[in-house]
Amino acid sequence: MESRVPSPAMRVVVGVTGASGAPYAYALLRNLRAEVELVVSRDAEAVIRAETDRGPADLAALAARTYANEDLAAPPASGSHPFDAMVIVPCSGTTVAKIAAGIADNLITRAAAVALKERRTLILVPRETPLSPILLENLAKLARAGATVLPAMPGFYHRPRNVQDLVDFVVARILDQLGQPHDLVPRWEGIAGGTVTASAPRGSRGRSSRSPGRTPSGGGSSRRGRRSRS
């Protein structure tokens, strides 16, 4: 059985919140070569089941350790706990607002606050459209504070053939920010004679998960009558 903890490995906290975009989280965990500490919010658990043919346990199986989002005594809640980076994917608007306002009322928002104060890599992957002025201001505030805002906006120059190709494009950009090699999508090499030129990425450690399951077309947190997700 393949070890989930490479040696030596970077330690990455992965937070999954209740925004639409569960396939991004699963694909990242499949391809991330790191000691992963996973935190899945209660709303995210429901979204995982709704958007994929998997459950939270399938994500947990890809992590070294998992923590409850309500456990504010878990190791990632402390600055003395060494981790190299944190990725929140997908990142709900509610989670963005809390982090921007300095509200650390669960493990995901607390670990994000730790990443900012300790000057560690923090990558936020919002999946929302359209973007309100409030959300834009919160994202800009977090970018100025040191976070990397990486919206789930796939490109098309790699000629995606299916939904998973679009998912892999975003996951590839996350892995690039973490400095991890992958072979998920070709890299842009320019346009020659009206034809897009792309090269295979350096590294061959990526693994595409080709069964994202059912993906609804509507945005998660914008459905009428649904409470705010985090």
PAKOLDO-641144 format. One record per residue: x, y, z of N, C-alpha, C, O in turn. Coordinates in Angstrom, 1 decimal. Layout:
% residues N
PT   n.east   n.north     n.up   ca.east   ca.north    ca.up   c.east   c.north     c.up   o.east   o.north     o.up
PT        X         Y        Z         X          Y        Z        X         Y        Z        X         Y        Z
...
***
This chain:
% residues 230
PT   n.east   n.north     n.up   ca.east   ca.north    ca.up   c.east   c.north     c.up   o.east   o.north     o.up
PT      0.8      -1.2      0.0       0.0        0.0      0.0      0.9       1.2      0.0      1.9       1.3      0.8
PT      0.5       2.2     -0.8       1.4        3.4     -0.9      1.3       4.3      0.3      0.2       4.5      0.9
PT      2.4       4.7      0.8       2.4        5.6      2.0      1.9       7.0      1.6      2.1       7.5      0.5
PT      1.1       7.6      2.5       0.6        8.9      2.3      1.5      10.0      2.7      1.2      11.1      2.6
PT      2.6       9.6      3.4       3.6       10.6      3.9      5.0      10.3      3.3      5.7       9.5      3.8
PT      5.3      11.1      2.2       6.6       11.0      1.6      7.7      11.4      2.6      7.4      12.1      3.6
PT      8.9      11.0      2.4      10.0       11.4      3.3     11.2      11.8      2.5     11.6      11.1      1.6
PT     11.7      13.1      2.7      11.1       14.1      3.6      9.9      14.7      2.9      9.8      14.7      1.7
PT      8.9      15.2      3.7       7.7       15.8      3.1      7.4      17.1      3.7      7.7      17.4      4.9
PT      6.8      18.0      2.9       6.3       19.2      3.4      5.0      18.9      4.1      4.3      17.9      3.7
PT      4.6      19.6      5.1       3.4       19.4      5.8      2.4      20.5      5.4      2.7      21.7      5.5
PT      1.2      20.0      4.9       0.2       20.9      4.4     -1.1      20.7      5.1     -1.6      19.6      5.2
PT     -1.7      21.8      5.6      -3.1       21.7      6.1     -4.0      22.0      5.0     -3.9      23.0      4.3
PT     -5.0      21.1      4.8      -6.0       21.2      3.7     -7.3      21.4      4.4     -7.8      20.5      5.1
PT     -8.0      22.6      4.2      -9.3       22.8      4.7    -10.3      22.7      3.6    -10.1      23.3      2.5
PT    -11.4      22.1      3.8     -12.5       21.9      2.9    -13.7      22.5      3.5    -14.2      22.1      4.5
PT    -14.3      23.6      2.8     -15.5       24.2      3.3    -16.7      24.0      2.5    -16.6      23.2      1.5
PT    -17.8      24.6      2.8     -19.1       24.2      2.2    -19.4      24.9      0.9    -20.6      24.8      0.4
PT    -18.5      25.5      0.2     -18.7       26.1     -1.2    -18.8      24.9     -2.1    -18.3      23.8     -1.9
PT    -19.4      25.1     -3.3     -19.4       24.2     -4.3    -18.0      24.0     -4.8    -17.2      25.0     -4.9
PT    -17.6      22.8     -5.2     -16.2       22.5     -5.7    -15.5      21.4     -5.0    -14.3      21.3     -5.0
PT    -16.3      20.4     -4.5     -15.7       19.3     -3.8    -14.7      18.5     -4.7    -13.7      18.0     -4.2
PT    -15.0      18.4     -6.0     -14.0       17.6     -6.8    -12.6      18.3     -6.8    -11.6      17.5     -7.0
PT    -12.5      19.6     -6.6     -11.2       20.2     -6.5    -10.5      19.7     -5.3     -9.3      19.4     -5.4
PT    -11.1      19.5     -4.2     -10.5       19.1     -3.0    -10.0      17.6     -3.1     -8.9      17.3     -2.7
PT    -10.8      16.8     -3.7     -10.5       15.4     -3.9     -9.3      15.3     -4.8     -8.3      14.5     -4.5
PT     -9.3      16.0     -5.9      -8.2       15.9     -6.9     -6.9      16.4     -6.3     -5.8      15.9     -6.6
PT     -7.0      17.5     -5.5      -5.8       18.0     -4.8     -5.2      16.9     -3.9     -4.0      16.7     -3.9
PT     -6.0      16.3     -3.1      -5.5       15.3     -2.2     -4.9      14.1     -2.9     -4.0      13.5     -2.4
PT     -5.5      13.8     -4.0      -4.9       12.7     -4.8     -3.6      13.0     -5.4     -2.7      12.1     -5.5
PT     -3.3      14.3     -5.6      -2.0       14.6     -6.3     -1.0      15.3     -5.4      0.2      15.4     -5.8
PT     -1.4      15.6     -4.2      -0.5       16.3     -3.3      0.5      15.4     -2.6      0.1      14.4     -2.0
PT      1.8      15.6     -2.8       2.8       14.8     -2.2      3.3      15.5     -0.9      4.3      16.3     -1.0
PT      2.6      15.3      0.1       2.9       16.0      1.4      2.3      15.2      2.6      1.5      14.3      2.4
PT      2.7      15.6      3.7       2.1       15.1      5.0      0.8      16.0      5.2      0.9      17.1      5.7
PT     -0.3      15.5      4.8      -1.5       16.2      4.8     -2.3      16.1      6.1     -2.5      15.0      6.6
PT     -2.7      17.3      6.7      -3.6       17.4      7.8     -4.9      17.9      7.3     -4.9      19.1      6.9
PT     -5.9      17.2      7.4      -7.2       17.5      6.7     -8.2      17.9      7.7     -8.4      17.3      8.8
PT     -8.9      19.0      7.4     -10.1       19.5      8.1    -11.2      19.7      7.2    -11.1      20.5      6.3
PT    -12.3      19.1      7.4     -13.5       19.2      6.6    -14.7      19.7      7.4    -15.0      19.1      8.5
PT    -15.3      20.8      7.0     -16.4       21.4      7.8    -17.6      20.5      7.6    -17.7      19.7      6.7
PT    -18.6      20.7      8.5     -19.8       19.9      8.4    -20.6      20.2      7.1    -21.1      19.3      6.5
PT    -20.6      21.5      6.7     -21.3       21.8      5.4    -20.5      21.2      4.3    -21.2      20.7      3.3
PT    -19.2      21.1      4.3     -18.5       20.5      3.3    -18.8      19.0      3.2    -18.8      18.4      2.1
PT    -19.0      18.3      4.3     -19.4       16.9      4.2    -20.6      16.7      3.4    -20.7      15.7      2.6
PT    -21.6      17.6      3.5     -22.8       17.4      2.8    -22.6      17.7      1.3    -23.1      17.0      0.4
PT    -21.7      18.7      1.0     -21.4       19.1     -0.4    -20.7      17.9     -1.1    -20.9      17.7     -2.3
PT    -19.7      17.3     -0.4     -19.0       16.2     -1.0    -19.9      15.1     -1.4    -19.8      14.6     -2.5
PT    -20.9      14.8     -0.6     -21.9       13.7     -1.0    -22.7      14.2     -2.1    -23.1      13.4     -3.0
PT    -23.1      15.5     -2.2     -24.0       16.0     -3.2    -23.3      16.1     -4.6    -23.9      15.8     -5.6
PT    -22.0      16.4     -4.6     -21.3       16.7     -5.8    -20.5      15.6     -6.4    -20.1      15.6     -7.5
PT    -20.2      14.6     -5.6     -19.4       13.4     -6.0    -20.1      12.1     -5.6    -21.1      12.1     -4.9
PT    -19.5      11.0     -6.0     -19.9        9.7     -5.6    -19.1       9.2     -4.4    -19.1       8.0     -4.2
PT    -18.6      10.2     -3.7     -17.7        9.8     -2.5    -18.3      10.4     -1.3    -19.3      11.2     -1.3
PT    -17.6      10.1     -0.2     -18.0       10.7      1.1    -16.7      11.2      1.8    -15.6      11.1      1.3
PT    -16.9      11.9      2.9     -15.7       12.5      3.7    -14.7      11.4      4.0    -13.5      11.8      4.0
PT    -15.1      10.2      4.2     -14.1        9.2      4.5    -13.1       8.9      3.4    -11.9       8.6      3.6
PT    -13.6       9.1      2.1     -12.7        9.0      1.0    -11.6      10.0      0.9    -10.5       9.8      0.5
PT    -11.9      11.2      1.4     -10.9       12.3      1.5    -10.0      12.0      2.6     -8.8      12.2      2.5
PT    -10.5      11.6      3.7      -9.7       11.3      4.9     -8.7      10.2      4.6     -7.6      10.2      5.2
PT     -9.0       9.2      3.7      -8.1        8.2      3.4     -6.9       8.7      2.7     -5.9       8.0      2.6
PT     -6.9       9.9      2.1      -5.8       10.4      1.4     -5.0      11.4      2.3     -4.0      12.0      1.8
PT     -5.3      11.5      3.6      -4.6       12.4      4.5     -3.8      11.6      5.5     -4.1      10.4      5.8
PT     -2.8      12.2      6.1      -2.0       11.5      7.2     -2.8      11.6      8.5     -2.8      10.7      9.3
PT     -3.5      12.8      8.7      -4.3       13.0      9.9     -5.5      13.8      9.5     -5.5      14.6      8.6
PT     -6.6      13.6     10.3      -7.8       14.4     10.1     -8.2      15.0     11.5     -8.0      14.4     12.5
PT     -8.8      16.2     11.4      -9.2       16.8     12.6    -10.6      17.4     12.4    -11.0      17.8     11.3
PT    -11.4      17.4     13.5     -12.7       18.0     13.4    -12.6      19.5     13.3    -11.8      20.1     14.0
PT    -13.5      20.1     12.5     -13.4       21.6     12.4    -13.8      22.3     13.7    -13.4      23.4     13.9
PT    -14.5      21.6     14.6     -14.8       22.2     15.9    -13.7      22.1     16.9    -13.8      22.6     18.0
PT    -12.7      21.3     16.6     -11.6       21.1     17.6    -10.5      22.2     17.5     -9.5      22.1     16.8
PT    -10.8      23.2     18.3      -9.8       24.3     18.4     -8.6      24.0     19.2     -7.7      24.9     19.3
PT     -8.5      22.8     19.8      -7.3       22.4     20.5     -6.4      21.5     19.7     -5.4      21.0     20.1
PT     -6.8      21.3     18.4      -6.0       20.5     17.5     -4.7      21.2     17.2     -4.6      22.4     17.2
PT     -3.6      20.4     16.8      -2.3       21.0     16.6     -2.3      22.2     15.6     -1.6      23.2     15.9
PT     -3.0      22.2     14.5      -2.9       23.3     13.5     -3.4      24.6     14.1     -3.2      25.7     13.5
PT     -4.1      24.6     15.3      -4.6       25.8     15.9     -3.5      26.6     16.5     -3.7      27.7     17.0
PT     -2.3      26.0     16.7      -1.2       26.7     17.4     -0.1      27.1     16.4      0.3      26.3     15.5
PT      0.5      28.3     16.6       1.6       28.7     15.8      2.9      27.9     16.1      3.8      27.9     15.3
PT      2.9      27.1     17.3       4.0       26.3     17.6      4.0      25.0     16.8      5.0      24.2     16.8
PT      2.9      24.7     16.2       2.8       23.5     15.4      3.3      23.8     14.0      2.7      24.6     13.3
PT      4.4      23.1     13.6       5.0       23.5     12.3      4.2      22.9     11.1      4.1      21.7     11.0
PT      3.8      23.7     10.2       3.3       23.3      8.9      3.7      24.3      7.9      3.9      25.5      8.2
PT      4.0      23.8      6.7       4.6       24.6      5.7      3.6      25.5      4.9      3.9      26.6      4.5
PT      2.4      25.0      4.7       1.4       25.7      3.9      0.0      25.2      4.3     -0.2      24.2      4.9
PT     -1.0      26.1      4.0      -2.4       25.7      4.1     -3.1      26.1      2.9     -2.9      27.1      2.3
PT     -4.0      25.1      2.4      -4.8       25.4      1.3     -6.3      25.2      1.7     -6.6      24.2      2.3
PT     -7.1      26.1      1.4      -8.6       26.0      1.7     -9.3      25.9      0.3     -9.3      26.9     -0.4
PT     -9.8      24.7      0.0     -10.3       24.4     -1.3    -11.5      23.4     -1.1    -11.4      22.3     -0.6
PT    -12.7      23.8     -1.6     -13.0       25.2     -2.0    -13.2      26.1     -0.8    -13.4      25.6      0.3
PT    -13.0      27.4     -1.0     -13.1       28.3      0.2    -14.4      29.1      0.0    -14.6      29.9     -0.9
PT    -15.3      28.9      1.0     -16.6       29.6      0.9    -16.5      31.1      1.2    -15.5      31.6      1.8
PT    -17.4      31.9      0.8     -17.4       33.3      1.1    -17.5      33.6      2.5    -16.9      34.6      3.0
PT    -18.2      32.8      3.3     -18.3       33.0      4.7    -16.9      32.8      5.4    -16.5      33.5      6.3
PT    -16.2      31.8      4.9     -14.8       31.5      5.4    -13.9      32.7      5.1    -13.1      33.1      5.9
PT    -14.0      33.2      3.9     -13.2       34.3      3.5    -13.5      35.5      4.4    -12.6      36.2      4.8
PT    -14.8      35.8      4.6     -15.2       36.9      5.5    -14.6      36.8      6.9    -14.1      37.7      7.5
PT    -14.7      35.5      7.4     -14.2       35.3      8.8    -12.7      35.6      8.9    -12.2      36.2      9.8
PT    -12.0      35.0      7.9     -10.5       35.1      8.0    -10.1      36.6      7.8     -9.2      37.1      8.5
PT    -10.8      37.3      6.9     -10.5       38.7      6.7    -10.8      39.6      7.9    -10.1      40.6      8.1
PT    -11.8      39.2      8.7     -12.2       39.9      9.9    -11.4      39.5     11.1    -11.6      40.0     12.2
PT    -10.6      38.5     11.0      -9.8       38.0     12.1    -10.7      37.1     13.0    -10.3      36.9     14.2
PT    -11.7      36.5     12.5     -12.6       35.7     13.3    -12.1      34.2     13.2    -12.1      33.7     12.1
PT    -11.6      33.6     14.3     -11.1       32.3     14.3    -11.9      31.4     15.1    -11.5      31.0     16.2
PT    -13.2      31.1     14.7     -14.1       30.4     15.5    -14.2      28.9     15.2    -15.0      28.2     15.8
PT    -13.4      28.4     14.3     -13.3       27.0     14.0    -11.9      26.7     13.6    -11.0      27.6     13.5
PT    -11.6      25.4     13.4     -10.2       25.0     13.2     -9.7      25.6     11.8     -8.5      25.9     11.7
PT    -10.5      25.6     10.8     -10.1       26.1      9.5     -9.7      27.6      9.6     -8.7      28.0      9.1
PT    -10.6      28.4     10.2     -10.3       29.8     10.2     -9.1      30.1     11.2     -8.4      31.0     11.0
PT     -9.0      29.3     12.2      -7.9       29.5     13.2     -6.6      29.1     12.5     -5.6      29.8     12.7
PT     -6.5      28.0     11.8      -5.3       27.6     11.1     -4.9      28.6     10.1     -3.7      28.9      9.9
PT     -5.9      29.2      9.4      -5.6       30.3      8.4     -5.0      31.5      9.1     -4.1      32.1      8.6
PT     -5.6      31.8     10.3      -5.0       33.0     11.1     -3.6      32.7     11.5     -2.7      33.6     11.5
PT     -3.3      31.4     11.8      -1.9       31.0     12.2     -1.0      31.2     11.0      0.1      31.7     11.1
PT     -1.5      30.7      9.8      -0.6       30.8      8.6     -0.3      32.3      8.3      0.9      32.6      8.0
PT     -1.2      33.2      8.5      -1.0       34.6      8.2      0.0      35.2      9.2      0.9      35.9      8.9
PT     -0.3      34.9     10.5       0.6       35.5     11.5      2.0      35.0     11.5      2.9      35.7     11.9
PT      2.2      33.7     11.1       3.5       33.1     11.1      4.2      33.3      9.7      5.2      32.7      9.5
PT      3.5      34.0      8.8       4.0       34.2      7.5      4.3      32.9      6.7      5.3      32.8      6.1
PT      3.3      32.0      6.8       3.4       30.8      6.1      2.5      30.9      4.8      1.6      31.7      4.8
PT      2.7      30.0      3.9       1.9       30.0      2.7      0.4      29.7      3.0      0.1      28.7      3.6
PT     -0.5      30.6      2.5      -1.9       30.4      2.7     -2.5      30.6      1.3     -2.5      31.6      0.7
PT     -3.2      29.5      0.8      -3.8       29.5     -0.5     -5.3      29.4     -0.4     -5.8      28.4      0.2
PT     -6.0      30.3     -0.9      -7.5       30.3     -0.8     -8.0      30.1     -2.2     -7.7      30.8     -3.2
PT     -9.0      29.1     -2.3      -9.5       28.8     -3.6    -11.0      29.0     -3.6    -11.8      28.1     -3.4
PT    -11.4      30.3     -3.8     -12.9       30.6     -3.8    -13.5      30.0     -5.1    -12.9      30.0     -6.1
PT    -14.8      29.6     -4.9     -15.5       29.1     -6.1    -16.9      29.7     -6.0    -17.9      29.1     -5.5
PT    -17.0      30.9     -6.5     -18.2       31.7     -6.4    -18.4      32.6     -7.6    -17.4      33.1     -8.1
PT    -19.6      32.9     -8.0     -19.8       33.8     -9.1    -21.3      34.2     -9.1    -22.1      33.4     -8.9
PT    -21.6      35.5     -9.4     -20.6       36.6     -9.5    -20.1      37.0     -8.1    -20.5      36.4     -7.1
PT    -19.1      37.9     -8.1     -18.4       38.3     -6.9    -19.0      39.6     -6.4    -18.9      40.6     -7.2
PT    -19.5      39.7     -5.2     -20.0       40.9     -4.7    -18.8      41.8     -4.3    -17.7      41.4     -4.1
PT    -19.1      43.2     -4.2     -18.0       44.1     -3.7    -17.5      43.7     -2.3    -16.3      43.8     -2.1
PT    -18.4      43.1     -1.5     -17.9       42.7     -0.1    -16.9      41.6     -0.3    -15.8      41.6      0.4
PT    -17.2      40.6     -1.1     -16.3       39.4     -1.2    -15.0      39.9     -1.9    -13.9      39.5     -1.5
PT    -15.1      40.8     -2.9     -13.9       41.3     -3.5    -13.0      42.0     -2.6    -11.8      41.9     -2.6
PT    -13.6      42.9     -1.7     -12.8       43.6     -0.7    -12.2      42.7      0.3    -11.0      42.9      0.7
PT    -12.9      41.6      0.7     -12.3       40.7      1.6    -11.1      39.9      1.0    -10.1      39.7      1.7
PT    -11.3      39.5     -0.3     -10.2       38.8     -0.9     -9.0      39.7     -1.1     -7.8      39.3     -1.0
PT     -9.2      41.0     -1.5      -8.1       42.0     -1.6     -7.4      42.2     -0.3     -6.2      42.3     -0.3
PT     -8.2      42.3      0.8      -7.6       42.4      2.1     -6.7      41.3      2.5     -5.6      41.5      3.0
PT     -7.1      40.0      2.1      -6.4       38.9      2.5     -5.1      38.8      1.6     -4.1      38.3      2.0
PT     -5.2      39.2      0.3      -4.1       39.2     -0.6     -3.0      40.2      0.0     -1.8      39.8     -0.1
PT     -3.4      41.3      0.4      -2.5       42.3      1.0     -1.9      41.7      2.3     -0.7      42.1      2.6
PT     -2.6      40.9      3.0      -2.1       40.3      4.2     -1.1      39.1      4.0     -0.5      38.6      4.9
PT     -1.0      38.7      2.7       0.0       37.7      2.4     -0.6      36.4      1.8      0.1      35.5      1.4
PT     -1.9      36.3      1.8      -2.6       35.1      1.2     -2.5      35.1     -0.3     -2.5      36.1     -0.9
PT     -2.5      33.9     -0.9      -2.6       33.8     -2.3     -4.0      33.4     -2.7     -4.6      32.4     -2.2
PT     -4.7      34.3     -3.4      -6.1       34.1     -3.8     -6.0      33.4     -5.2     -5.6      34.0     -6.2
PT     -6.5      32.2     -5.2      -6.4       31.4     -6.5     -7.8      30.9     -6.8     -8.2      29.8     -6.4
PT     -8.6      31.7     -7.5     -10.0       31.3     -7.8    -10.0      30.1     -8.7     -9.1      29.8     -9.5
PT    -11.1      29.3     -8.5     -11.3       28.1     -9.4    -11.7      28.5    -10.8    -12.9      28.4    -11.1
PT    -10.8      29.1    -11.5     -11.0       29.6    -12.9    -10.2      28.8    -13.9     -9.0      29.3    -14.1
PT    -10.6      27.7    -14.4      -9.8       27.0    -15.3     -9.5      27.6    -16.7    -10.4      28.4    -17.1
PT     -8.4      27.4    -17.3      -8.1       27.8    -18.6     -8.6      26.8    -19.6     -9.1      25.7    -19.3
PT     -8.4      27.1    -20.9      -8.9       26.2    -22.0     -7.9      25.9    -23.0     -8.2      25.2    -24.0
PT     -6.7      26.5    -22.9      -5.7       26.3    -23.9     -5.2      24.8    -24.0     -4.6      24.4    -25.0
PT     -5.4      24.1    -22.9      -5.1       22.6    -22.9     -6.1      21.8    -23.6     -6.1      20.5    -23.5
PT     -7.2      22.4    -24.2      -8.2       21.7    -24.9     -8.9      20.6    -24.0     -8.8      19.5    -24.3
PT     -9.5      21.1    -22.9     -10.2       20.1    -22.0    -11.2      19.3    -22.7    -12.0      19.8    -23.5
PT    -11.2      18.0    -22.4     -12.2       17.1    -23.0    -13.3      16.7    -22.1    -14.3      16.2    -22.5
PT    -13.2      17.0    -20.8     -14.2       16.6    -19.8    -14.1      17.5    -18.6    -13.2      18.3    -18.5
PT    -15.0      17.3    -17.7     -15.0       18.1    -16.4    -13.7      17.9    -15.7    -13.1      18.9    -15.1
PT    -13.2      16.7    -15.6     -12.0       16.4    -14.8    -10.8      17.2    -15.4     -9.9      17.6    -14.6
PT    -10.7      17.4    -16.7      -9.6       18.2    -17.2     -9.6      19.6    -16.7     -8.6      20.2    -16.5
PT    -10.8      20.1    -16.5     -11.0       21.5    -16.0    -10.6      21.5    -14.5     -9.9      22.4    -14.0
PT    -11.0      20.5    -13.8     -10.6       20.4    -12.3     -9.1      20.3    -12.2     -8.5      21.0    -11.4
PT     -8.5      19.5    -13.1      -7.0       19.3    -13.0     -6.3      20.6    -13.3     -5.2      20.8    -12.7
PT     -6.8      21.4    -14.1      -6.2       22.7    -14.4     -6.0      23.5    -13.2     -4.9      24.1    -12.9
PT     -7.1      23.6    -12.4      -7.0       24.4    -11.1     -6.1      23.8    -10.1     -5.3      24.4     -9.5
PT     -6.2      22.4    -10.0      -5.3       21.7     -9.1     -3.9      21.9     -9.4     -3.0      22.0     -8.6
PT     -3.6      21.9    -10.7      -2.2       22.1    -11.2     -1.7      23.5    -10.7     -0.5      23.6    -10.4
PT     -2.5      24.5    -10.8      -2.1       25.8    -10.3     -1.8      25.9     -8.8     -0.9      26.5     -8.3
PT     -2.6      25.1     -8.1      -2.4       25.0     -6.6     -1.0      24.3     -6.4     -0.2      24.8     -5.6
PT     -0.8      23.2     -7.1       0.5       22.5     -6.9      1.7      23.4     -7.3      2.7      23.3     -6.7
PT      1.5      24.2     -8.3       2.6       25.1     -8.7      2.9      26.1     -7.6      4.1      26.4     -7.3
PT      1.8      26.6     -6.9       2.1       27.6     -5.8      2.8      26.9     -4.6      3.5      27.5     -3.9
PT      2.6      25.6     -4.5       3.2       24.8     -3.4      4.6      24.3     -3.9      5.3      23.7     -3.1
PT      5.0      24.6     -5.1       6.3       24.2     -5.6      6.4      22.7     -5.8      7.5      22.1     -5.7
PT      5.3      22.0     -6.1       5.3       20.6     -6.3      5.2      20.2     -7.8      4.3      20.8     -8.5
PT      6.0      19.3     -8.3       5.9       18.9     -9.7      4.6      18.1    -10.0      4.1      17.4     -9.1
PT      4.2      18.1    -11.2       3.0       17.4    -11.6      3.0      17.2    -13.1      3.7      17.9    -13.8
PT      2.1      16.3    -13.6       1.9       16.2    -15.0      0.4      16.3    -15.4     -0.1      15.6    -16.2
PT     -0.3      17.1    -14.6      -1.8       17.2    -14.8     -2.2      17.9    -16.1     -3.1      17.4    -16.8
PT     -1.5      19.0    -16.5      -1.9       19.7    -17.7     -0.6      20.2    -18.4      0.4      20.4    -17.7
PT     -0.6      20.3    -19.7       0.6       20.9    -20.4      0.7      22.4    -20.0     -0.2      23.0    -19.6
PT      2.0      22.8    -20.2       2.3       24.2    -19.9      2.3      25.1    -21.1      2.7      24.6    -22.2
PT      1.8      26.3    -21.0       1.7       27.2    -22.1      3.1      27.5    -22.7      4.1      27.8    -22.0
PT      3.2      27.4    -24.0       4.5       27.7    -24.7      4.3      28.8    -25.8      5.2      29.0    -26.6
PT      3.1      29.4    -25.8       2.9       30.4    -26.8      2.0      30.0    -28.0      1.5      28.9    -28.0
PT      1.9      30.8    -29.0       1.1       30.6    -30.1      2.0      30.7    -31.4      2.6      31.7    -31.6
PT      2.0      29.6    -32.2       2.8       29.6    -33.4      1.9      29.3    -34.6      1.3      28.3    -34.6
PT      1.9      30.2    -35.5       1.1       30.0    -36.7     -0.4      29.8    -36.4     -1.1      29.1    -37.1
PT     -0.9      30.5    -35.4      -2.3       30.5    -35.0     -2.6      29.2    -34.2     -3.8      29.0    -33.9
PT     -1.6      28.4    -33.8      -1.9       27.2    -33.1     -1.3      27.3    -31.7     -0.1      27.7    -31.6
PT     -2.0      27.0    -30.7      -1.5       27.0    -29.3     -0.4      25.9    -29.2     -0.6      24.8    -29.6
PT      0.7      26.3    -28.6       1.8       25.3    -28.3      1.9      25.1    -26.8      2.0      26.1    -26.1
PT      1.8      23.9    -26.4       2.0       23.6    -25.0      2.9      22.4    -24.8      3.0      21.5    -25.7
PT      3.6      22.4    -23.7       4.6       21.4    -23.5      4.2      20.6    -22.2      3.5      21.1    -21.4
PT      4.6      19.3    -22.2       4.4       18.5    -21.0      5.0      19.2    -19.8      6.2      19.6    -19.9
PT      4.4      19.2    -18.6       5.0       19.8    -17.5      6.2      19.0    -16.9      6.2      17.8    -17.1
PT      7.1      19.7    -16.3       8.2       19.0    -15.6      7.7      18.2    -14.5      6.8      18.6    -13.8
PT      8.2      17.0    -14.3       7.8       16.1    -13.2      6.7      15.2    -13.7      6.0      15.5    -14.6
PT      6.6      14.1    -13.0       5.6       13.1    -13.4      4.9      12.5    -12.2      4.7      11.3    -12.2
PT      4.7      13.3    -11.2       4.2       12.7    -10.0      2.7      12.9     -9.8      2.1      12.4     -8.9
PT      2.1      13.6    -10.7       0.6       13.9    -10.6     -0.2      12.7    -11.0      0.2      11.8    -11.8
PT     -1.4      12.6    -10.4      -2.3       11.5    -10.7     -3.7      12.1    -10.8     -4.2      12.7     -9.9
PT     -4.3      11.9    -12.0      -5.6       12.5    -12.2     -6.7      11.6    -11.7     -6.6      10.4    -11.9
PT     -7.7      12.1    -11.0      -8.8       11.3    -10.6     -9.9      11.5    -11.6    -10.5      12.6    -11.6
PT    -10.2      10.5    -12.4     -11.0       10.7    -13.5    -12.5      10.4    -13.3    -13.3      10.3    -14.2
PT    -12.9      10.4    -12.0     -14.3       10.1    -11.7    -14.8      11.1    -10.7    -15.0      10.8     -9.6
PT    -15.0      12.4    -11.1     -15.4       13.4    -10.2    -16.8      13.2     -9.7    -17.2      13.9     -8.7
PT    -17.6      12.4    -10.4     -19.0       12.2    -10.0    -19.9      13.3    -10.5    -19.6      14.0    -11.4
PT    -21.0      13.4     -9.9     -22.0       14.4    -10.3    -21.6      15.8     -9.8    -21.3      16.0     -8.7
PT    -21.6      16.7    -10.7     -21.2       18.1    -10.4    -22.4      19.0    -10.8    -22.6      19.2    -12.0
PT    -23.1      19.6     -9.9     -24.2       20.4    -10.2    -23.7      21.7    -10.8    -22.6      22.2    -10.5
PT    -24.5      22.3    -11.7     -24.1       23.5    -12.4    -24.3      24.8    -11.6    -23.7      25.8    -11.9
PT    -25.1      24.7    -10.6     -25.4       25.9     -9.8    -24.4      26.1     -8.7    -23.7      25.1     -8.3
PT    -24.2      27.3     -8.3     -23.3       27.7     -7.2    -23.9      27.2     -5.8    -25.1      27.3     -5.6
PT    -23.0      26.7     -5.0     -23.5       26.1     -3.7    -24.1      27.1     -2.8    -25.3      26.9     -2.4
PT    -23.4      28.1     -2.4     -23.9       29.0     -1.3    -24.9      30.0     -1.8    -25.5      30.7     -0.9
PT    -25.2      30.0     -3.1     -26.2       31.0     -3.6    -27.6      30.5     -3.7    -28.5      31.2     -4.1
PT    -27.8      29.2     -3.4     -29.2       28.7     -3.5    -30.1      29.3     -2.6    -29.8      29.5     -1.4
PT    -31.3      29.6     -3.1     -32.3       30.3     -2.3    -32.7      29.4     -1.0    -33.0      28.2     -1.2
PT    -32.7      30.1      0.1     -33.1       29.4      1.3    -32.1      28.7      2.1    -32.3      28.1      3.1
PT    -30.9      28.6      1.5     -29.8       27.8      2.2    -29.0      28.7      3.1    -28.8      29.9      2.8
PT    -28.7      28.2      4.2     -28.0       29.0      5.2    -26.5      29.2      4.8    -26.0      28.5      3.9
PT    -25.8      30.2      5.4     -24.5       30.5      5.1    -23.6      29.3      5.4    -23.8      28.6      6.4
PT    -22.7      29.0      4.5     -21.8       27.8      4.7    -20.4      28.2      5.1    -20.0      29.3      4.8
PT    -19.8      27.3      5.9     -18.4       27.6      6.3    -17.7      26.3      6.4    -16.5      26.2      6.7
***
